[in-house]
Amino acid sequence: MKKWSLIIDVEKCEDCNNCFLSCKDEHVDNDFPRYSLAQPRHGHRWINIMRKERGQYPLIDVAYLPIPCMHCDNAPCVKKAQKGAVYKREDGIVIIDPEKAKGQKHLVNACPYDAIWWNDDKAVPQKCTLCAHLLDEGWKEPRCVQACPTGALRVIKAEDSEMQKIIESENLEVYQPQYNTRPRVYYKNLYRHTRCFIGGSVAVQVDGTTDCAAGATVTLIKDSQKTATLTDAFGDFKFDGLEENSGTYRLEISYRDWKKKTIELGLLAASLNVGTIFL
Amino acid sequence: MKSTIEDKILLRYPILAKIVFSIILFGLDLMLKRATRKYPSFKNRLKKKNFIAQIKVKDNSQGRHFTFKNGNIISKAGIHPSPDVTIVYRNACLAAKLMRPNRDQLEQINAMKNFQIAMEGPDELTMWFMETLSLMLSSGVEYGTDLGNGVRRYTSNTNGGPVFVYVKDGKIIRITPIEFDESDAQPWAIEARGKKFTPPRKTTISPHTLAWKSMVYSPDRLLYPMKRVDFDPNGERNCQNRGISGYERISWDEATDIVANEIKRVKRDYGPGAILNGSGSHHTWGILGYWLSSRPRFFNSIGYTPVVHNPDSWEGWFWGAMHHWGHSLRLGAPEAYGTVEDCLKNCEMVVFWSSDPEATSGVYGAMEGSVRRQWLKELGIKMVHIDPFYNHTAALLGGKWLAPRPATGNALALAIANVWIIEDLYDKEYVANRTTGFEKWKGYILGKEDGIPKTPEWQEQEAGIPAKDVRALAREWGSKKTYLAAGGITGFGSACRCATGNEWARSMVCLMAMQGLGKPGVNMGGMQQGTPVDTSFFFPGYAEGGLSGDIEGTAMAVNLYQRMPQLATVNTVYQRVPRLKIPEAILEGSTCGYPTDSKTIEGQFLKFDYPAPGNAPLKMYYKYGGSHFGTMAETNRYVKAYRSDKLSFVVNQSIWFEGEARFADVILPACTSFERWDISEFANCGGYVQHSFNQCNHRVMVMQHKCIEPLGESKSDFQIFLEIAKKLGLGAPFSEGVTEFDWCKRLFDGTDLPKVISWKKFLKKGYYVVPAPKEELRDPVSFRWYAEDRLKDTPELAPLPADYTEQFGKGLQTQSGKLEFVSSSLKRFDPDDPERPPMTKYIPSWEGHHTTELYKRYPLQLISPHPRYSFHTVGDGKDSIVNDVKDHRVLIDGYYYWIVRINSGDAEARGIKESDLVKVFNDRGAVICAAQVTERVPPGTVHSYESSAVYDPVGEPGYSVDRGGCVNQLTPSRMMIKQSHSMAANSCLVQIAKCQGEESMK
């Protein structure tokens, strides 16, 4: 049985909000019997875009993480629902039955991803349906994917084995794997949200003039592990994909005939711009 | 005008013409009856009026009259003694020609202009009869696609891209991008560096376009004409209560009576020029419905003082850059052809300077450029982003970010030039052969003129970029084939809208002149324009005037006037008011300005005064929409102007009850483009952004179906103007007796579409994709002809022939025909102007870190670029779903606040945390915003967007804190330079303080 999965490339998401707005366009004021009642005009975020800024001025980056319902294969909401109000379809989509789920406010807290929203007027928990009502009509993709201008959102209907191959070949991850809910939403380049970097700039003084040190070798050292990189034309370097709160690091910089410089960094809590290092 | 064989026969044998005419008249009777039987809506219409219509020839020798009674029609050959409505043809031959379906429109217009056709009877009835004849033909036409289950899919277009509109039970249920079907044309492909790039076969849309359903069904929609409760046109007007008093519903008849009577009154009592009209620069999309179509047609017909728009998105390009390279017809921005392919194939680095196309979509370009910029990344082309704000293009694409202090970009540019000169990193041959004046500018850069070499170190004091980074950038740029994306399209950019905007834009031209503009891989743009679409296929942009008949005020004369014959309209009032000086014109009674005249470089030098000699002072303001509080500068001035009794009447025609609409005496409710007929192309502006559709991956022409009936009693702008025109006896010349649907067909007939698709099919399917030209027929690259000193071969009719100094097509529009480091037009105009010297120099901002006293009190520099999620005021406020976008507004205690972005250090020093309510203020006003604490701005710079649709003063309008988010209340109303009409919104000093309860709101 082929099942739907959503793949989100964090590096291609620019927070244009076309996914969020197309979801609202689709669901606000529109009831889709058996799939979902209308979303309230304001308040709900069936696809919730989180912002993550890393680093300090001027060496920073910004990434966005859209979080819809993860359509988990091991969904806590399905388990915690009464009267079978939340169910998993054969094609992988998790649906909250709008009739049976009436009054089941506790489902809002059942989701570790905070993807379920409470509709006060209709007394019903609601969430992304992956536009199942459209897919069932023959649409090839849900509204959010259709409106995405960069290809950050992609939907695939595939056998589990086929999906597994895609996960491996494209290096996909799930968000917060420790929840053990087996999400069907996969992320690419998730490091932009979950990992941190150490970056900085190297400069030298020649005849009283400061210049960027392009092509300097910067080595990041943690315990016995060493990683090296070269600075770019602006003397900038960046070591990415580091764990937050992952201990202490040391930087070694060598450049042409200049004396090698070592910088001890304190405990790495989050992304760090060490600033300009003058050799 | 075609002269067919039939026409010649008719002319030769008058008796035959008589026979044909009587057959047509008889046929008309049959057709009317048929339509009555077939279409219930047509029958219902006929039931509404009882009258007798006569169609005849002028000498009464032939005719037929039609009696409409209770929905039935009785017709009889001959002349009726007392018809209510009469259509008179000069002779039978003419009638035979013009009464047949698909008549020659030019012949019809010629007959109208030469009094060969006349309409007699009250306007209301003659128009009604003419429209009935038109509806007889168009009733029952099929349009849209039936999707089953009662859902029908229509097409429409917006200023953020074309869309499919799904309608069920007369209600819009969803709006999506257009996905092409198999029969639509295949797109272009570009092979570059071993890869093949081709765009997806669909249209993209902007975020605000996805909010349209929520805007159509907004609780802020104006559904009925309204009158301010304490406004009495025959008694107390209570002008001071504008913006304070409430409104009461009135009928259309009463509303249009008041407006028509006020038009007559001010003309009678004061003379020509007493009526002021302006619109926002943006509107609901459509060639017929945009702001340069029915609006000027109406106002030209009554005579009015137009509001002259400052080139608000161009400023520095128009008043500055133009003097170095011409391009006046593009308001100083350059041509942009073939650059996508050239960039992919040849460029090694792109410098985005004040350029955030991911946020601003170029102009009308939806998200079309996003996929192309990803190709740059795929090819490993280096990128640099120069912007005080770490913008969305930078965030998406990565690369080096340099954040100069606002309004100091010119200092950075001069320092780059300095490095190039010292280190010999520029194209000396190009400079020698293709430019003039370099030696003089070089002297200035090296400090020979003022003793100050414009070094990277000097720059650091002004712009704040580490000197080492400037040297690194200059070396990269000087040794790599580089594209300069200055602004969101080629042109624009918030750096061009500050006190030093001219000098920034001018220096952009000078930098490219040093690097060989036009050589392979060296050009302007950031993949936003210059796709290889077919520019030779004619379809007009909105700036070509639609049905305006306005040959002077639009670009209609170039193509459309010949292709869609229509009655020309002419405004007889010479008086004008600069948009940025509307408040002074009203409150002080006099002001002056410089025109946005794009015909030639010198057009902008012709200063004009208000009042114009012999003209009346402004007494009546007929405003379209409500954007100025959010979009102009120091906008409390506009609020105050509205509340003055110097304006005895204010009418606002608007879709929503917002902004300026709340300051009118009478409000006329307009419908959205989804509720009327129109026709248009994706991102085609035309005129001052010629071929702007080459921002798109595909040229898409769209039939803008009337998807739903107008909400409430709202009407299309065309219809509103027609209703008023009828009360002034102007109905027939205004509408030419046809409906909006007929105008769409007339426009269709005037384009190249009929050559490739039938009207019937276009109407039904709703869109057409123009096939991309084969590779050999693609447009040449911009400026390549110039770099190679050949005749101009890019497909634009600019400059005008007289503006070439040498041979036609040879060189640029400048006096020398070359890129001028020292501008000859400025030397001629005012060589001693310290604000705009003939060559670009560093001139410190008149509001910035050098204005010491002010800077002490207001140490933060606010920039407020064009917004990302709304398009000017479209999409914002009005309970639109855009308000829920986290980076657009923030919901705090039940209110959606506008956002101000502040560096973490500046925030901490003020005790401000994320999403705190803060007061942003200076001597000009105060706005309550939600703080976003960020590293995306350097310390000392704060960022917000302009164009809030909501103006919500907590106390007396014009004198109190606004919590709606109109940050333009804070921006200076001073012109960038005195001899211009320009805004410097991005030179704005403010202070920010955390709100401490109620007190802060005052």
Interface residues (C-beta under 8 A of the other chain):
Chain A: K12 E14 D15 C16 N17 N18 F20 L21 S22 K24 D25 E26 V28 D29 N30 R41 H42 G43 R45 I49 R51 E53 G55 Q56 Y57 P58 I60 D61 V62 A63 R143 Q146 A147 P149 T150 G151 A203 T209 T210 D211 C212 A214 D232 A233 F234 G235 D236 T276
Chain B: I173 R174 I175 T176 P177 E179 T204 I205 P207 L210 A211 K213 S214 Y217 E358 A366 M367 S370 V371 Q374 Y390 H392 A395 L396 G398 K400 W401 L402 A403 P466 A467 K468 D469 R471 A472 L473 R475 E476 Y869 D879 I881 V882 N883 D884 V885 K886 D887 H888 L891 N903 S904 T934 E935 R936 V937 P938 P939
